Amino acid sequence: MTTSIRSLDMEALADIVEGYGQPRYRAKQLHEWLHTHNVSSYDEMTNVPKSLREKLIEDWPLTTSIVTERLESSDGSRKYLIELSDGALVEAVGIVDDDGDLASPEPKDDKQDASRPRLTVCASSQVGCAMGCAFCATGSQGLERNLTADEIVDQIICIGKDFGTRVDNVVMMGQGEPFQNYDAVIEAIRRMNSDKGLGIGARHITISTAGITDGIYRFAEEPEQFRLAVSLHSADQATRNDLMPRLSGQPLRKLRKALEFYDEEKGRRITVEYMMLEGVNDSNEQLAQLIDFCRGMRVHVNLLPFNAIEGSSFKPSRHKTISEWARKLSESGIPASIRHSKGQDIAGACGQLAGKRG
């Protein structure tokens, strides 16, 4: 894919406008239109000369993502099927007044208006996914390609515009494995975080990984206070291998060392995501193994009721079992919460909508 003008820094933009015989201060105007106002057309840049806009249209066409389908749940959440410039399809979800972001609760910061509900966006990082997790609709589709930073940020912009409000929280927990598209994801979340971009606080942006240890080590050394969530789903090696076969080469002991390193480097709580599957990973023995895995680290366990997928043999654990797990985890000194699944009436699980339409 060709270089996008949105990916260029101020110096590069200044070189472009100077090459067109325009003063370098035009670069600041361009940057504001592209990243603060998030325009989709050069024609919207009202203080930029028409002659410059015509050159930019010819040499640096603006590509934008288009919402092709929008489903609204009875709980207020909205699911979007977004078509990219090459016709590829990805999904994103907007959730109003969730408990912080999807990974774990965070208090509102100074940028969040307490008088209005918060808007959380669950965004995708890839078209499809190569991880092949047994319980995931996206995993059955395979990987088509990585998203660019522009395409990731576009999801946030599209949903914010549709809700008519600013986005408060972002979690990279949609289609794809973020750490297999590391550079584009980091570039995208930095744009989201920038005061010259979307202005979303770093503590309100979460990367959710299936457990790519190299990515965890890299992420631990990033200077920003972005947050980390890890999809564990079982602390028993054999069970995890069955559920997440592509990670069998990265055993739990290796994952634990990477998380310990992150804990030491960042000093921030890690969210452990655990999908509760009846008769698969919800036994008392599995609970004891989860407690042993988490003990000694700053973690918050997020218990996820399984969002049923058409044709899947998996069933969600009973509410009584999930509640009992949350209680026993807390009694063991490990903070835990139960995520109340939203969007079940609109194909809310990752990949369901794109799979049907794709």
Buried (B, 14 or more C-beta within 10 A) or exposed (E): EEEBBBBBEEEEBBEBBEEBEBEBEBBBBBBBBBBBEBBBEBEEBEEBBEEBBEBBEEEBEBBBBEBEBBBBBEBBBBBBBBBBBEEBBBBBBBBBEBBBBBBBEBEBEEEBEEEEBBBBBBBBBBBBBBBBBBBBBBBBBEBBBBBBBBBBBBBBBBBBEBBEBBBBBBBBBBBBBBBBBBEBBBBBBBBBBEEEBBEBBBBBBBBBBBBBBEBBBBBBEBEBBBBBBBBBBBBBEEBBBBBBBBBEEBBBEBBBEBBEBBBEEBEBBBBBBBBBBEEBBBEEEBBBBBBEBBEEBBBBBBBBBBBBBEEBEBEBBEEEBBEBBBEBBEEBEBBBBBBEBBBBEBBBBBBBBBBEEB
